[in-house]
Amino acid sequence: MSRTVAIAFACLLSSTAQAACPAATPVDTARWIYEKHQDFYLNGKGAADYLSKPLLSLLKKDWACQNGDQCAVSTNPWTDAQDGDVQKPIDWKLVSNSDKQAVVEMTYNLGYKDAPQQPVTSQTTRLLLAKNASSCWVLDNLQGPQGVALMQTLEEFPYEGD
């Protein structure tokens, strides 16, 4: 009897862990992160539920700097711009995939809600996803349309006390 209960409990735990993933596929995870947590790079907004440990660690360092100082993240990392809005439709495409990592491209138009006379430009942002200890896809890096990776920006910034 106790063996049956133990097996049932183990199955329940494994299905609970799987259910905790934001989405099942890399593309769905990338879309979920953008739709629900596109401000992950702002102080207190990012979480271990959908960010890799290395990225979250570097972001926490940047958040500590965000009390009025110039910090590593000075533009929206999705667009590499301070102004402008991602306009729909957004096209999501899986570029590469392995057991542990995937790359998803997000292609969109960058426009200006408050200045519709400004030209709209097509841009592509790349999301590097990795599997965490729970086998969930999480954001490990973000490369904006200018080709600069967020992790590189965070790692190379000369924070005080480094």
Secondary structure, DSSP 8 states (H G I E B T S, - for coil): -HHHHHHHHHHHHHHHHHHTSS-SSHHHHHHHHHHHHTTTTSTTT--TTTB-HHHHHHHHHHHHHTTTS--S--SBTTTTBSS-EEEEEEEEEEEEE-SSEEEEEEEEEEE-TT-TTS--EEEEEEEEEEE-TTS-EEEEEEE-TTS-BHHHHHHHS--TT-
